[in-house]
């Protein structure tokens, strides 16, 4: 379930600004730090 939430959050973040190349939002960064194995 956590994996699905991470995937959904990442997609939502990318959809918000797909053309921007700025750093990901704190929420996404936090998710990656808590679950580094989920990162590609």
mmCIF entry with sequence, helices, sheets and N, C-alpha, C, O atoms, coordinates in Angstrom:
data_MODEL
# 
_entry.id   MODEL 
# 
_entity.id                         1 
_entity.type                       polymer 
_entity.pdbx_number_of_molecules   1 
# 
_entity_poly.entity_id                      1 
_entity_poly.type                           'polypeptide(L)' 
_entity_poly.nstd_linkage                   no 
_entity_poly.nstd_monomer                   no 
_entity_poly.pdbx_seq_one_letter_code       
;(UNK)(UNK)(UNK)(UNK)(UNK)(UNK)(UNK)(UNK)(UNK)(UNK)(UNK)(UNK)(UNK)(UNK)(UNK)(UNK)
(UNK)(UNK)(UNK)(UNK)(UNK)(UNK)(UNK)(UNK)(UNK)(UNK)(UNK)(UNK)(UNK)(UNK)(UNK)(UNK)
(UNK)(UNK)(UNK)(UNK)(UNK)(UNK)(UNK)(UNK)
;
_entity_poly.pdbx_seq_one_letter_code_can   XXXXXXXXXXXXXXXXXXXXXXXXXXXXXXXXXXXXXXXX 
_entity_poly.pdbx_strand_id                 A 
# 
loop_
_entity_poly_seq.entity_id 
_entity_poly_seq.num 
_entity_poly_seq.mon_id 
_entity_poly_seq.hetero 
1 1  UNK n 
1 2  UNK n 
1 3  UNK n 
1 4  UNK n 
1 5  UNK n 
1 6  UNK n 
1 7  UNK n 
1 8  UNK n 
1 9  UNK n 
1 10 UNK n 
1 11 UNK n 
1 12 UNK n 
1 13 UNK n 
1 14 UNK n 
1 15 UNK n 
1 16 UNK n 
1 17 UNK n 
1 18 UNK n 
1 19 UNK n 
1 20 UNK n 
1 21 UNK n 
1 22 UNK n 
1 23 UNK n 
1 24 UNK n 
1 25 UNK n 
1 26 UNK n 
1 27 UNK n 
1 28 UNK n 
1 29 UNK n 
1 30 UNK n 
1 31 UNK n 
1 32 UNK n 
1 33 UNK n 
1 34 UNK n 
1 35 UNK n 
1 36 UNK n 
1 37 UNK n 
1 38 UNK n 
1 39 UNK n 
1 40 UNK n 
# 
_struct_asym.id          A 
_struct_asym.entity_id   1 
# 
loop_
_struct_conf.conf_type_id 
_struct_conf.id 
_struct_conf.pdbx_PDB_helix_id 
_struct_conf.beg_label_comp_id 
_struct_conf.beg_label_asym_id 
_struct_conf.beg_label_seq_id 
_struct_conf.pdbx_beg_PDB_ins_code 
_struct_conf.end_label_comp_id 
_struct_conf.end_label_asym_id 
_struct_conf.end_label_seq_id 
_struct_conf.pdbx_end_PDB_ins_code 
_struct_conf.beg_auth_comp_id 
_struct_conf.beg_auth_asym_id 
_struct_conf.beg_auth_seq_id 
_struct_conf.end_auth_comp_id 
_struct_conf.end_auth_asym_id 
_struct_conf.end_auth_seq_id 
_struct_conf.pdbx_PDB_helix_class 
_struct_conf.details 
_struct_conf.pdbx_PDB_helix_length 
HELX_P HELX_P1 AA1 UNK A 2  ? UNK A 16 ? UNK A 2  UNK A 16 1 ? 15 
HELX_P HELX_P2 AA2 UNK A 26 ? UNK A 34 ? UNK A 26 UNK A 34 1 ? 9  
HELX_P HELX_P3 AA3 UNK A 36 ? UNK A 38 ? UNK A 36 UNK A 38 5 ? 3  
# 
_struct_conf_type.id          HELX_P 
_struct_conf_type.criteria    ? 
_struct_conf_type.reference   ? 
# 
loop_
_atom_site.group_PDB 
_atom_site.id 
_atom_site.type_symbol 
_atom_site.label_atom_id 
_atom_site.label_alt_id 
_atom_site.label_comp_id 
_atom_site.label_asym_id 
_atom_site.label_entity_id 
_atom_site.label_seq_id 
_atom_site.pdbx_PDB_ins_code 
_atom_site.Cartn_x 
_atom_site.Cartn_y 
_atom_site.Cartn_z 
_atom_site.occupancy 
_atom_site.B_iso_or_equiv 
_atom_site.pdbx_formal_charge 
_atom_site.auth_seq_id 
_atom_site.auth_comp_id 
_atom_site.auth_asym_id 
_atom_site.auth_atom_id 
_atom_site.pdbx_PDB_model_num 
ATOM 1   N N  . UNK A 1 1  ? 0.839  -1.203 0.000   1.00 0.00 ? 1  UNK A N  1 
ATOM 2   C CA . UNK A 1 1  ? 0.000  0.000  0.000   1.00 0.00 ? 1  UNK A CA 1 
ATOM 3   C C  . UNK A 1 1  ? 0.880  1.261  0.000   1.00 0.00 ? 1  UNK A C  1 
ATOM 4   O O  . UNK A 1 1  ? 0.581  2.255  -0.662  1.00 0.00 ? 1  UNK A O  1 
ATOM 5   N N  . UNK A 1 2  ? 1.965  1.178  0.763   1.00 0.00 ? 2  UNK A N  1 
ATOM 6   C CA . UNK A 1 2  ? 2.884  2.326  0.810   1.00 0.00 ? 2  UNK A CA 1 
ATOM 7   C C  . UNK A 1 2  ? 3.472  2.601  -0.577  1.00 0.00 ? 2  UNK A C  1 
ATOM 8   O O  . UNK A 1 2  ? 3.613  3.755  -0.981  1.00 0.00 ? 2  UNK A O  1 
ATOM 9   N N  . UNK A 1 3  ? 3.812  1.530  -1.301  1.00 0.00 ? 3  UNK A N  1 
ATOM 10  C CA . UNK A 1 3  ? 4.391  1.693  -2.634  1.00 0.00 ? 3  UNK A CA 1 
ATOM 11  C C  . UNK A 1 3  ? 3.407  2.431  -3.541  1.00 0.00 ? 3  UNK A C  1 
ATOM 12  O O  . UNK A 1 3  ? 3.803  3.299  -4.319  1.00 0.00 ? 3  UNK A O  1 
ATOM 13  N N  . UNK A 1 4  ? 2.120  2.079  -3.437  1.00 0.00 ? 4  UNK A N  1 
ATOM 14  C CA . UNK A 1 4  ? 1.121  2.731  -4.288  1.00 0.00 ? 4  UNK A CA 1 
ATOM 15  C C  . UNK A 1 4  ? 1.029  4.213  -3.934  1.00 0.00 ? 4  UNK A C  1 
ATOM 16  O O  . UNK A 1 4  ? 0.945  5.066  -4.818  1.00 0.00 ? 4  UNK A O  1 
ATOM 17  N N  . UNK A 1 5  ? 1.045  4.513  -2.636  1.00 0.00 ? 5  UNK A N  1 
ATOM 18  C CA . UNK A 1 5  ? 0.949  5.914  -2.218  1.00 0.00 ? 5  UNK A CA 1 
ATOM 19  C C  . UNK A 1 5  ? 2.142  6.707  -2.741  1.00 0.00 ? 5  UNK A C  1 
ATOM 20  O O  . UNK A 1 5  ? 1.990  7.829  -3.223  1.00 0.00 ? 5  UNK A O  1 
ATOM 21  N N  . UNK A 1 6  ? 3.333  6.110  -2.642  1.00 0.00 ? 6  UNK A N  1 
ATOM 22  C CA . UNK A 1 6  ? 4.539  6.782  -3.135  1.00 0.00 ? 6  UNK A CA 1 
ATOM 23  C C  . UNK A 1 6  ? 4.407  7.052  -4.632  1.00 0.00 ? 6  UNK A C  1 
ATOM 24  O O  . UNK A 1 6  ? 4.717  8.148  -5.100  1.00 0.00 ? 6  UNK A O  1 
ATOM 25  N N  . UNK A 1 7  ? 3.953  6.065  -5.368  1.00 0.00 ? 7  UNK A N  1 
ATOM 26  C CA . UNK A 1 7  ? 3.821  6.213  -6.818  1.00 0.00 ? 7  UNK A CA 1 
ATOM 27  C C  . UNK A 1 7  ? 2.821  7.320  -7.143  1.00 0.00 ? 7  UNK A C  1 
ATOM 28  O O  . UNK A 1 7  ? 3.064  8.157  -8.013  1.00 0.00 ? 7  UNK A O  1 
ATOM 29  N N  . UNK A 1 8  ? 1.689  7.313  -6.427  1.00 0.00 ? 8  UNK A N  1 
ATOM 30  C CA . UNK A 1 8  ? 0.661  8.327  -6.672  1.00 0.00 ? 8  UNK A CA 1 
ATOM 31  C C  . UNK A 1 8  ? 1.186  9.722  -6.352  1.00 0.00 ? 8  UNK A C  1 
ATOM 32  O O  . UNK A 1 8  ? 0.929  10.672 -7.092  1.00 0.00 ? 8  UNK A O  1 
ATOM 33  N N  . UNK A 1 9  ? 1.916  9.842  -5.254  1.00 0.00 ? 9  UNK A N  1 
ATOM 34  C CA . UNK A 1 9  ? 2.440  11.158 -4.868  1.00 0.00 ? 9  UNK A CA 1 
ATOM 35  C C  . UNK A 1 9  ? 3.429  11.649 -5.911  1.00 0.00 ? 9  UNK A C  1 
ATOM 36  O O  . UNK A 1 9  ? 3.420  12.826 -6.273  1.00 0.00 ? 9  UNK A O  1 
ATOM 37  N N  . UNK A 1 10 ? 4.288  10.751 -6.400  1.00 0.00 ? 10 UNK A N  1 
ATOM 38  C CA . UNK A 1 10 ? 5.293  11.146 -7.395  1.00 0.00 ? 10 UNK A CA 1 
ATOM 39  C C  . UNK A 1 10 ? 4.588  11.588 -8.681  1.00 0.00 ? 10 UNK A C  1 
ATOM 40  O O  . UNK A 1 10 ? 4.960  12.604 -9.269  1.00 0.00 ? 10 UNK A O  1 
ATOM 41  N N  . UNK A 1 11 ? 3.585  10.843 -9.116  1.00 0.00 ? 11 UNK A N  1 
ATOM 42  C CA . UNK A 1 11 ? 2.867  11.205 -10.342 1.00 0.00 ? 11 UNK A CA 1 
ATOM 43  C C  . UNK A 1 11 ? 2.178  12.559 -10.166 1.00 0.00 ? 11 UNK A C  1 
ATOM 44  O O  . UNK A 1 11 ? 2.231  13.410 -11.054 1.00 0.00 ? 11 UNK A O  1 
ATOM 45  N N  . UNK A 1 12 ? 1.536  12.750 -9.022  1.00 0.00 ? 12 UNK A N  1 
ATOM 46  C CA . UNK A 1 12 ? 0.830  14.011 -8.771  1.00 0.00 ? 12 UNK A CA 1 
ATOM 47  C C  . UNK A 1 12 ? 1.811  15.180 -8.806  1.00 0.00 ? 12 UNK A C  1 
ATOM 48  O O  . UNK A 1 12 ? 1.515  16.232 -9.374  1.00 0.00 ? 12 UNK A O  1 
ATOM 49  N N  . UNK A 1 13 ? 2.983  14.988 -8.195  1.00 0.00 ? 13 UNK A N  1 
ATOM 50  C CA . UNK A 1 13 ? 3.984  16.056 -8.178  1.00 0.00 ? 13 UNK A CA 1 
ATOM 51  C C  . UNK A 1 13 ? 4.465  16.383 -9.582  1.00 0.00 ? 13 UNK A C  1 
ATOM 52  O O  . UNK A 1 13 ? 4.653  17.554 -9.913  1.00 0.00 ? 13 UNK A O  1 
ATOM 53  N N  . UNK A 1 14 ? 4.666  15.369 -10.409 1.00 0.00 ? 14 UNK A N  1 
ATOM 54  C CA . UNK A 1 14 ? 5.142  15.592 -11.777 1.00 0.00 ? 14 UNK A CA 1 
ATOM 55  C C  . UNK A 1 14 ? 4.050  16.256 -12.618 1.00 0.00 ? 14 UNK A C  1 
ATOM 56  O O  . UNK A 1 14 ? 4.343  17.092 -13.472 1.00 0.00 ? 14 UNK A O  1 
ATOM 57  N N  . UNK A 1 15 ? 2.791  15.881 -12.376 1.00 0.00 ? 15 UNK A N  1 
ATOM 58  C CA . UNK A 1 15 ? 1.695  16.455 -13.154 1.00 0.00 ? 15 UNK A CA 1 
ATOM 59  C C  . UNK A 1 15 ? 1.512  17.940 -12.840 1.00 0.00 ? 15 UNK A C  1 
ATOM 60  O O  . UNK A 1 15 ? 1.059  18.716 -13.681 1.00 0.00 ? 15 UNK A O  1 
ATOM 61  N N  . UNK A 1 16 ? 1.874  18.319 -11.611 1.00 0.00 ? 16 UNK A N  1 
ATOM 62  C CA . UNK A 1 16 ? 1.697  19.719 -11.216 1.00 0.00 ? 16 UNK A CA 1 
ATOM 63  C C  . UNK A 1 16 ? 2.610  20.626 -12.039 1.00 0.00 ? 16 UNK A C  1 
ATOM 64  O O  . UNK A 1 16 ? 2.205  21.717 -12.440 1.00 0.00 ? 16 UNK A O  1 
ATOM 65  N N  . UNK A 1 17 ? 3.825  20.182 -12.288 1.00 0.00 ? 17 UNK A N  1 
ATOM 66  C CA . UNK A 1 17 ? 4.772  20.988 -13.075 1.00 0.00 ? 17 UNK A CA 1 
ATOM 67  C C  . UNK A 1 17 ? 5.696  20.065 -13.872 1.00 0.00 ? 17 UNK A C  1 
ATOM 68  O O  . UNK A 1 17 ? 6.867  19.906 -13.528 1.00 0.00 ? 17 UNK A O  1 
ATOM 69  N N  . UNK A 1 18 ? 5.165  19.457 -14.935 1.00 0.00 ? 18 UNK A N  1 
ATOM 70  C CA . UNK A 1 18 ? 5.937  18.521 -15.758 1.00 0.00 ? 18 UNK A CA 1 
ATOM 71  C C  . UNK A 1 18 ? 7.054  19.222 -16.539 1.00 0.00 ? 18 UNK A C  1 
ATOM 72  O O  . UNK A 1 18 ? 8.055  18.596 -16.888 1.00 0.00 ? 18 UNK A O  1 
ATOM 73  N N  . UNK A 1 19 ? 6.884  20.501 -16.808 1.00 0.00 ? 19 UNK A N  1 
ATOM 74  C CA . UNK A 1 19 ? 7.889  21.214 -17.594 1.00 0.00 ? 19 UNK A CA 1 
ATOM 75  C C  . UNK A 1 19 ? 8.993  21.791 -16.720 1.00 0.00 ? 19 UNK A C  1 
ATOM 76  O O  . UNK A 1 19 ? 10.074 22.114 -17.212 1.00 0.00 ? 19 UNK A O  1 
ATOM 77  N N  . UNK A 1 20 ? 8.722  21.921 -15.421 1.00 0.00 ? 20 UNK A N  1 
ATOM 78  C CA . UNK A 1 20 ? 9.725  22.504 -14.508 1.00 0.00 ? 20 UNK A CA 1 
ATOM 79  C C  . UNK A 1 20 ? 10.779 21.463 -14.148 1.00 0.00 ? 20 UNK A C  1 
ATOM 80  O O  . UNK A 1 20 ? 10.489 20.270 -14.061 1.00 0.00 ? 20 UNK A O  1 
ATOM 81  N N  . UNK A 1 21 ? 11.981 21.927 -13.946 1.00 0.00 ? 21 UNK A N  1 
ATOM 82  C CA . UNK A 1 21 ? 13.063 21.004 -13.567 1.00 0.00 ? 21 UNK A CA 1 
ATOM 83  C C  . UNK A 1 21 ? 13.553 21.334 -12.156 1.00 0.00 ? 21 UNK A C  1 
ATOM 84  O O  . UNK A 1 21 ? 14.672 20.987 -11.778 1.00 0.00 ? 21 UNK A O  1 
ATOM 85  N N  . UNK A 1 22 ? 12.702 22.006 -11.388 1.00 0.00 ? 22 UNK A N  1 
ATOM 86  C CA . UNK A 1 22 ? 13.084 22.368 -10.017 1.00 0.00 ? 22 UNK A CA 1 
ATOM 87  C C  . UNK A 1 22 ? 13.064 21.130 -9.121  1.00 0.00 ? 22 UNK A C  1 
ATOM 88  O O  . UNK A 1 22 ? 12.475 20.111 -9.481  1.00 0.00 ? 22 UNK A O  1 
ATOM 89  N N  . UNK A 1 23 ? 13.707 21.218 -7.956  1.00 0.00 ? 23 UNK A N  1 
ATOM 90  C CA . UNK A 1 23 ? 13.730 20.092 -7.014  1.00 0.00 ? 23 UNK A CA 1 
ATOM 91  C C  . UNK A 1 23 ? 12.317 19.659 -6.637  1.00 0.00 ? 23 UNK A C  1 
ATOM 92  O O  . UNK A 1 23 ? 11.380 20.457 -6.664  1.00 0.00 ? 23 UNK A O  1 
ATOM 93  N N  . UNK A 1 24 ? 12.180 18.376 -6.285  1.00 0.00 ? 24 UNK A N  1 
ATOM 94  C CA . UNK A 1 24 ? 10.857 17.865 -5.935  1.00 0.00 ? 24 UNK A CA 1 
ATOM 95  C C  . UNK A 1 24 ? 10.382 18.480 -4.626  1.00 0.00 ? 24 UNK A C  1 
ATOM 96  O O  . UNK A 1 24 ? 11.204 18.924 -3.823  1.00 0.00 ? 24 UNK A O  1 
ATOM 97  N N  . UNK A 1 25 ? 9.075  18.515 -4.394  1.00 0.00 ? 25 UNK A N  1 
ATOM 98  C CA . UNK A 1 25 ? 8.511  19.083 -3.166  1.00 0.00 ? 25 UNK A CA 1 
ATOM 99  C C  . UNK A 1 25 ? 8.992  18.335 -1.932  1.00 0.00 ? 25 UNK A C  1 
ATOM 100 O O  . UNK A 1 25 ? 9.367  17.167 -2.033  1.00 0.00 ? 25 UNK A O  1 
ATOM 101 N N  . UNK A 1 26 ? 8.988  18.981 -0.771  1.00 0.00 ? 26 UNK A N  1 
ATOM 102 C CA . UNK A 1 26 ? 9.448  18.361 0.481   1.00 0.00 ? 26 UNK A CA 1 
ATOM 103 C C  . UNK A 1 26 ? 8.774  17.017 0.742   1.00 0.00 ? 26 UNK A C  1 
ATOM 104 O O  . UNK A 1 26 ? 9.414  16.090 1.238   1.00 0.00 ? 26 UNK A O  1 
ATOM 105 N N  . UNK A 1 27 ? 7.500  16.906 0.414   1.00 0.00 ? 27 UNK A N  1 
ATOM 106 C CA . UNK A 1 27 ? 6.766  15.659 0.657   1.00 0.00 ? 27 UNK A CA 1 
ATOM 107 C C  . UNK A 1 27 ? 7.418  14.514 -0.120  1.00 0.00 ? 27 UNK A C  1 
ATOM 108 O O  . UNK A 1 27 ? 7.628  13.428 0.421   1.00 0.00 ? 27 UNK A O  1 
ATOM 109 N N  . UNK A 1 28 ? 7.737  14.768 -1.400  1.00 0.00 ? 28 UNK A N  1 
ATOM 110 C CA . UNK A 1 28 ? 8.345  13.727 -2.221  1.00 0.00 ? 28 UNK A CA 1 
ATOM 111 C C  . UNK A 1 28 ? 9.741  13.396 -1.711  1.00 0.00 ? 28 UNK A C  1 
ATOM 112 O O  . UNK A 1 28 ? 10.127 12.229 -1.641  1.00 0.00 ? 28 UNK A O  1 
ATOM 113 N N  . UNK A 1 29 ? 10.495 14.435 -1.356  1.00 0.00 ? 29 UNK A N  1 
ATOM 114 C CA . UNK A 1 29 ? 11.848 14.213 -0.843  1.00 0.00 ? 29 UNK A CA 1 
ATOM 115 C C  . UNK A 1 29 ? 11.782 13.384 0.426   1.00 0.00 ? 29 UNK A C  1 
ATOM 116 O O  . UNK A 1 29 ? 12.596 12.484 0.632   1.00 0.00 ? 29 UNK A O  1 
ATOM 117 N N  . UNK A 1 30 ? 10.816 13.687 1.272   1.00 0.00 ? 30 UNK A N  1 
ATOM 118 C CA . UNK A 1 30 ? 10.668 12.948 2.539   1.00 0.00 ? 30 UNK A CA 1 
ATOM 119 C C  . UNK A 1 30 ? 10.352 11.487 2.235   1.00 0.00 ? 30 UNK A C  1 
ATOM 120 O O  . UNK A 1 30 ? 10.910 10.581 2.855   1.00 0.00 ? 30 UNK A O  1 
ATOM 121 N N  . UNK A 1 31 ? 9.456  11.265 1.280   1.00 0.00 ? 31 UNK A N  1 
ATOM 122 C CA . UNK A 1 31 ? 9.078  9.888  0.928   1.00 0.00 ? 31 UNK A CA 1 
ATOM 123 C C  . UNK A 1 31 ? 10.303 9.125  0.429   1.00 0.00 ? 31 UNK A C  1 
ATOM 124 O O  . UNK A 1 31 ? 10.500 7.964  0.787   1.00 0.00 ? 31 UNK A O  1 
ATOM 125 N N  . UNK A 1 32 ? 11.120 9.768  -0.393  1.00 0.00 ? 32 UNK A N  1 
ATOM 126 C CA . UNK A 1 32 ? 12.299 9.097  -0.934  1.00 0.00 ? 32 UNK A CA 1 
ATOM 127 C C  . UNK A 1 32 ? 13.290 8.774  0.178   1.00 0.00 ? 32 UNK A C  1 
ATOM 128 O O  . UNK A 1 32 ? 13.931 7.723  0.155   1.00 0.00 ? 32 UNK A O  1 
ATOM 129 N N  . UNK A 1 33 ? 13.416 9.670  1.147   1.00 0.00 ? 33 UNK A N  1 
ATOM 130 C CA . UNK A 1 33 ? 14.362 9.443  2.244   1.00 0.00 ? 33 UNK A CA 1 
ATOM 131 C C  . UNK A 1 33 ? 13.872 8.303  3.132   1.00 0.00 ? 33 UNK A C  1 
ATOM 132 O O  . UNK A 1 33 ? 14.673 7.510  3.626   1.00 0.00 ? 33 UNK A O  1 
ATOM 133 N N  . UNK A 1 34 ? 12.565 8.223  3.333   1.00 0.00 ? 34 UNK A N  1 
ATOM 134 C CA . UNK A 1 34 ? 12.010 7.182  4.195   1.00 0.00 ? 34 UNK A CA 1 
ATOM 135 C C  . UNK A 1 34 ? 12.023 5.826  3.479   1.00 0.00 ? 34 UNK A C  1 
ATOM 136 O O  . UNK A 1 34 ? 12.182 4.784  4.114   1.00 0.00 ? 34 UNK A O  1 
ATOM 137 N N  . UNK A 1 35 ? 11.856 5.852  2.153   1.00 0.00 ? 35 UNK A N  1 
ATOM 138 C CA . UNK A 1 35 ? 11.836 4.597  1.393   1.00 0.00 ? 35 UNK A CA 1 
ATOM 139 C C  . UNK A 1 35 ? 12.740 4.721  0.169   1.00 0.00 ? 35 UNK A C  1 
ATOM 140 O O  . UNK A 1 35 ? 12.242 4.813  -0.953  1.00 0.00 ? 35 UNK A O  1 
ATOM 141 N N  . UNK A 1 36 ? 14.059 4.724  0.364   1.00 0.00 ? 36 UNK A N  1 
ATOM 142 C CA . UNK A 1 36 ? 15.011 4.870  -0.749  1.00 0.00 ? 36 UNK A CA 1 
ATOM 143 C C  . UNK A 1 36 ? 14.918 3.716  -1.740  1.00 0.00 ? 36 UNK A C  1 
ATOM 144 O O  . UNK A 1 36 ? 15.213 3.886  -2.923  1.00 0.00 ? 36 UNK A O  1 
ATOM 145 N N  . UNK A 1 37 ? 14.509 2.545  -1.263  1.00 0.00 ? 37 UNK A N  1 
ATOM 146 C CA . UNK A 1 37 ? 14.427 1.380  -2.144  1.00 0.00 ? 37 UNK A CA 1 
ATOM 147 C C  . UNK A 1 37 ? 13.292 1.544  -3.151  1.00 0.00 ? 37 UNK A C  1 
ATOM 148 O O  . UNK A 1 37 ? 13.265 0.839  -4.160  1.00 0.00 ? 37 UNK A O  1 
ATOM 149 N N  . UNK A 1 38 ? 12.361 2.454  -2.901  1.00 0.00 ? 38 UNK A N  1 
ATOM 150 C CA . UNK A 1 38 ? 11.240 2.656  -3.816  1.00 0.00 ? 38 UNK A CA 1 
ATOM 151 C C  . UNK A 1 38 ? 11.668 3.523  -5.000  1.00 0.00 ? 38 UNK A C  1 
ATOM 152 O O  . UNK A 1 38 ? 11.004 3.536  -6.036  1.00 0.00 ? 38 UNK A O  1 
ATOM 153 N N  . UNK A 1 39 ? 12.779 4.246  -4.844  1.00 0.00 ? 39 UNK A N  1 
ATOM 154 C CA . UNK A 1 39 ? 13.256 5.091  -5.932  1.00 0.00 ? 39 UNK A CA 1 
ATOM 155 C C  . UNK A 1 39 ? 13.807 4.262  -7.081  1.00 0.00 ? 39 UNK A C  1 
ATOM 156 O O  . UNK A 1 39 ? 14.340 3.170  -6.885  1.00 0.00 ? 39 UNK A O  1 
ATOM 157 N N  . UNK A 1 40 ? 13.663 4.817  -8.306  1.00 0.00 ? 40 UNK A N  1 
ATOM 158 C CA . UNK A 1 40 ? 14.156 4.060  -9.458  1.00 0.00 ? 40 UNK A CA 1 
ATOM 159 C C  . UNK A 1 40 ? 15.631 4.353  -9.662  1.00 0.00 ? 40 UNK A C  1 
ATOM 160 O O  . UNK A 1 40 ? 16.245 3.815  -10.584 1.00 0.00 ? 40 UNK A O  1 
# 
